Amino acid sequence: MDKLIYVAMSGAREAMRAQATTSHNLANISTTGFRALRNVLDSAPIPGAGLPTRVNTVRQPELWNTRQGQAQATGRDLDVAIQGEGWLVVQDADGNDAYTRNGNLRVNANGILETSAGQPVRGNGGPVSLPPYEKLFIGDDGQISIIAQGQTAETLVQVDRLRLVNPPATELVRSGDGLFNLRDGSTAVPDPAVRIASGQLESSNVNPAEALAEMIEMSRHYEMQVRAMNTADELDAASARLIRLNA
């Protein structure tokens, strides 16, 4: 009965991991631009002598939901939302390009434009650096213009442009910090067709009802696999008793 136990154990293990993924999605319902992770499980027949009756559960590489979140108006000058497909380019902890839909931006004490998570936002020549300003405007093409501190509206000047890219979703992989990178480690080229809306933020694309239903389903899968393991243990004990009786 050990074969049945291992088959059930693999199912219980992956159901538990799937629950953890769904819990992570639910925890990020209010995270700006968050992309929900997807649970993709598959069957893996076990090769060997005898009939192919044993099939383990395996987890496919981590995937994510490409659905766009809802745009929410904030009226804040530094809030931007990608319209349709596309990504903002930011600098990750290693100093490399990474991609995000989190348009909740701010200016730090050094005048560097960064996301709410503290990642510097990249422009034409690197991280966007802003001088002190009275007013800031971000155009739909990512162009950043300011009225410098102490100046009037007639002195509006362009200081940089947000780097906007749109690599194929199939080429992107999600890292542990919630950012995305190209699978081959290369850098995406700017795409002038990407547009943004100022004064808006994109909400998380997690569907709470779907996530809760998935949690219930994975919980039932886990309980079913545990019952199978208990059944295997009972069958093993019964077999041992029969062997003792025939000895």
Backbone torsions as a table, in degrees:
resi	resn	phi	psi	omega
1	MET	NA	-3.4	-179.6
2	ASP	-62.8	-28.7	179.8
3	LYS	-64.1	-43.5	178.5
4	LEU	-63.4	-38.9	-179.5
5	ILE	-62.1	-44.1	-178.7
6	TYR	-66.8	-37.8	177.8
7	VAL	-64.0	-46.5	179.3
8	ALA	-65.8	-36.9	-178.9
9	MET	-63.6	-40.9	179.2
10	SER	-63.7	-38.8	177.3
11	GLY	-65.3	-42.4	179.3
12	ALA	-65.5	-39.7	-179.7
13	ARG	-61.9	-46.8	-178.0
14	GLU	-71.7	-31.9	175.6
15	ALA	-64.9	-37.7	178.8
16	MET	-68.1	-40.0	177.4
17	ARG	-66.0	-37.9	178.3
18	ALA	-64.3	-38.0	176.7
19	GLN	-62.2	-39.6	179.4
20	ALA	-64.1	-39.8	178.4
21	THR	-64.2	-45.2	-179.8
22	THR	-65.6	-37.0	176.2
23	SER	-62.3	-39.1	177.3
24	HIS	-62.8	-41.3	177.3
25	ASN	-61.4	-46.6	-179.1
26	LEU	-62.5	-35.0	-180.0
27	ALA	-69.0	-17.3	-177.6
28	ASN	-111.1	24.9	178.3
29	ILE	-59.0	-35.0	-177.5
30	SER	-99.7	9.7	179.9
31	THR	-82.0	123.4	-176.8
32	THR	-60.0	127.7	175.6
33	GLY	69.8	12.3	-177.1
34	PHE	-67.8	139.1	176.5
35	ARG	-107.5	120.7	-177.0
36	ALA	-64.7	140.0	175.0
37	LEU	-82.4	149.2	-177.4
38	ARG	-112.8	140.2	175.0
39	ASN	-90.9	117.2	178.6
40	VAL	-124.7	107.7	179.7
41	LEU	-109.3	151.2	-178.5
42	ASP	-140.4	165.1	177.9
43	SER	-98.4	142.4	-179.2
44	ALA	-130.9	98.2	177.5
45	PRO	-58.4	140.1	-179.4
46	ILE	-90.9	118.2	-179.0
47	PRO	-75.9	161.4	177.4
48	GLY	143.9	-177.8	-179.1
49	ALA	-67.3	151.5	178.6
50	GLY	93.5	-173.0	-178.0
51	LEU	-75.8	145.2	-179.8
52	PRO	-77.5	69.8	-175.5
53	THR	-100.8	-13.3	-177.5
54	ARG	-101.0	129.2	-179.5
55	VAL	-135.1	117.9	177.6
56	ASN	-87.6	159.4	174.8
57	THR	-95.6	131.0	178.6
58	VAL	-127.5	156.2	-178.4
59	ARG	-101.0	129.9	176.1
60	GLN	-76.8	160.6	177.4
61	PRO	-52.6	146.2	-174.3
62	GLU	-58.8	127.6	177.0
63	LEU	-116.2	168.6	-179.0
64	TRP	-141.4	156.6	-176.2
65	ASN	-83.2	122.6	-177.2
66	THR	-85.4	-2.5	-178.3
67	ARG	-59.7	139.2	-179.4
68	GLN	-80.2	140.7	176.7
69	GLY	-78.1	170.5	179.6
70	GLN	-77.4	140.0	176.4
71	ALA	-81.4	133.8	-179.8
72	GLN	-123.3	124.8	-179.2
73	ALA	-73.0	133.9	178.3
74	THR	-121.8	-26.3	-177.6
75	GLY	75.3	4.2	-178.8
76	ARG	-88.2	132.9	-174.8
77	ASP	-60.1	-34.6	-174.7
78	LEU	-90.3	1.5	176.8
79	ASP	-89.9	129.5	178.0
80	VAL	-134.7	147.2	177.7
81	ALA	-128.5	130.9	176.2
82	ILE	-67.8	132.1	178.2
83	GLN	-93.7	112.2	-177.4
84	GLY	77.0	-138.8	-177.0
85	GLU	-86.6	152.1	179.0
86	GLY	138.8	169.8	-176.3
87	TRP	-145.8	150.5	167.1
88	LEU	-84.1	144.8	176.3
89	VAL	-98.2	128.4	177.7
90	VAL	-128.4	172.8	178.7
91	GLN	-104.0	124.4	-179.2
92	ASP	-82.8	-175.9	-175.7
93	ALA	-63.6	-23.6	179.5
94	ASP	-91.8	2.1	179.9
95	GLY	84.9	9.6	-178.8
96	ASN	-98.3	163.3	175.7
97	ASP	-67.2	137.4	173.0
98	ALA	-141.7	167.7	-170.6
99	TYR	-128.1	140.8	-177.5
100	THR	-148.1	159.1	171.9
101	ARG	-106.3	5.3	179.8
102	ASN	-77.6	102.0	-178.9
103	GLY	-98.3	17.1	177.4
104	ASN	-82.9	89.4	-170.9
105	LEU	-99.8	161.0	177.9
106	ARG	-152.8	165.3	176.6
107	VAL	-110.7	123.1	-178.1
108	ASN	-81.0	-177.2	-175.0
109	ALA	-63.7	-21.1	-180.0
110	ASN	-94.7	6.1	179.4
111	GLY	80.8	12.5	179.6
112	ILE	-90.7	130.2	177.2
113	LEU	-75.8	129.7	-177.9
114	GLU	-143.6	165.5	177.2
115	THR	-79.3	172.4	177.9
116	SER	-64.6	-18.5	177.6
117	ALA	-90.1	-0.1	176.0
118	GLY	91.1	10.3	178.9
119	GLN	-87.7	125.5	178.6
120	PRO	-60.0	136.4	178.7
121	VAL	-88.5	133.9	-176.0
122	ARG	-94.3	141.9	175.2
123	GLY	-115.5	-148.8	-177.6
124	ASN	-64.6	-36.6	-174.6
125	GLY	-120.6	21.2	-177.8
126	GLY	125.6	-159.5	179.1
127	PRO	-56.6	137.5	-178.3
128	VAL	-73.2	122.7	178.2
129	SER	-113.0	126.8	-176.1
130	LEU	-114.8	131.1	173.1
131	PRO	-74.9	166.2	176.5
132	PRO	-55.5	136.4	-175.7
133	TYR	-139.5	157.5	174.6
134	GLU	-86.8	-39.5	-177.1
135	LYS	-147.3	145.9	-179.4
136	LEU	-127.6	141.9	178.2
137	PHE	-131.4	136.5	175.2
138	ILE	-120.7	116.9	-178.5
139	GLY	-76.7	169.8	-177.7
140	ASP	-68.9	-13.7	175.8
141	ASP	-96.2	5.4	179.5
142	GLY	91.7	-0.4	-179.7
143	GLN	-67.2	130.4	-179.3
144	ILE	-106.2	121.7	178.4
145	SER	-124.5	148.6	-179.9
146	ILE	-136.6	157.7	163.7
147	ILE	-103.4	112.5	-175.4
148	ALA	-60.8	154.8	-178.4
149	GLN	-58.9	128.9	179.5
150	GLY	85.3	1.9	-178.6
151	GLN	-105.7	171.8	179.9
152	THR	-104.1	175.3	-176.3
153	ALA	-61.9	-24.5	-179.1
154	GLU	-69.9	-12.4	-176.3
155	THR	-101.5	24.3	179.7
156	LEU	-60.3	125.5	-178.1
157	VAL	-131.5	148.8	175.8
158	GLN	-85.7	131.0	-178.4
159	VAL	-109.6	-26.5	-179.4
160	ASP	-173.6	-179.8	176.7
161	ARG	-139.1	132.1	176.4
162	LEU	-59.3	137.0	176.1
163	ARG	-83.3	117.1	-178.1
164	LEU	-115.7	132.8	-177.1
165	VAL	-131.4	165.9	179.5
166	ASN	-149.6	64.9	177.3
167	PRO	-71.6	156.9	177.8
168	PRO	-59.1	139.0	-178.3
169	ALA	-59.5	-31.1	-178.8
170	THR	-68.4	-17.0	-179.3
171	GLU	-94.9	-1.2	-177.3
172	LEU	-100.1	141.1	174.4
173	VAL	-125.8	147.1	-177.9
174	ARG	-92.8	135.0	177.5
175	SER	-97.1	173.1	-175.4
176	GLY	-66.2	-21.9	-179.4
177	ASP	-88.6	8.1	178.3
178	GLY	88.0	-6.4	176.9
179	LEU	-85.1	167.3	178.6
180	PHE	-118.0	148.8	177.7
181	ASN	-134.8	159.5	174.2
182	LEU	-72.3	140.2	-174.9
183	ARG	-57.9	-36.5	-176.9
184	ASP	-90.0	4.3	177.4
185	GLY	81.4	2.7	-180.0
186	SER	-80.7	-177.8	-178.8
187	THR	-114.0	131.8	-179.7
188	ALA	-73.2	144.0	179.4
189	VAL	-86.4	149.4	178.5
190	PRO	-59.8	143.9	178.9
191	ASP	-119.3	109.9	-177.6
192	PRO	-67.3	-11.6	-179.1
193	ALA	-81.3	-15.9	-179.6
194	VAL	-71.0	134.2	-179.3
195	ARG	-124.3	151.0	179.0
196	ILE	-127.1	162.4	175.0
197	ALA	-119.0	124.1	178.5
198	SER	-81.0	148.1	179.8
199	GLY	79.2	16.9	178.9
200	GLN	-136.2	158.5	173.7
201	LEU	-132.1	145.0	175.9
202	GLU	-90.4	127.8	179.9
203	SER	-76.7	169.9	173.7
204	SER	-61.6	147.9	178.3
205	ASN	-94.7	15.0	176.3
206	VAL	-71.5	128.9	174.6
207	ASN	-93.9	109.0	-175.0
208	PRO	-58.2	-40.2	-179.2
209	ALA	-64.4	-44.7	178.3
210	GLU	-63.3	-41.4	-178.5
211	ALA	-65.4	-41.7	178.8
212	LEU	-65.7	-41.0	177.6
213	ALA	-62.6	-38.3	179.2
214	GLU	-67.7	-37.2	177.1
215	MET	-61.2	-43.2	179.2
216	ILE	-64.9	-42.9	-179.3
217	GLU	-63.4	-44.6	179.8
218	MET	-66.6	-33.9	177.3
219	SER	-64.1	-40.4	178.2
220	ARG	-68.0	-38.6	176.7
221	HIS	-61.1	-42.5	-179.4
222	TYR	-63.6	-45.4	179.3
223	GLU	-62.0	-38.4	179.5
224	MET	-63.7	-41.5	179.9
225	GLN	-68.1	-37.5	177.7
226	VAL	-64.9	-40.2	176.8
227	ARG	-62.3	-37.8	178.1
228	ALA	-63.8	-39.5	177.8
229	MET	-65.7	-40.0	177.5
230	ASN	-64.7	-40.3	177.4
231	THR	-62.2	-42.6	178.5
232	ALA	-60.7	-40.0	179.3
233	ASP	-65.5	-41.2	178.6
234	GLU	-65.7	-41.4	178.1
235	LEU	-64.2	-38.4	178.5
236	ASP	-64.0	-42.3	179.4
237	ALA	-65.8	-39.9	178.7
238	ALA	-65.3	-39.8	178.0
239	SER	-62.9	-39.5	179.2
240	ALA	-64.5	-38.3	178.4
241	ARG	-65.5	-41.3	178.9
242	LEU	-63.8	-37.6	179.1
243	ILE	-65.6	-40.4	179.1
244	ARG	-65.7	-37.6	179.2
245	LEU	-66.2	-33.6	-177.7
246	ASN	-87.0	-7.5	-178.0
247	ALA	-73.0	NA	NA
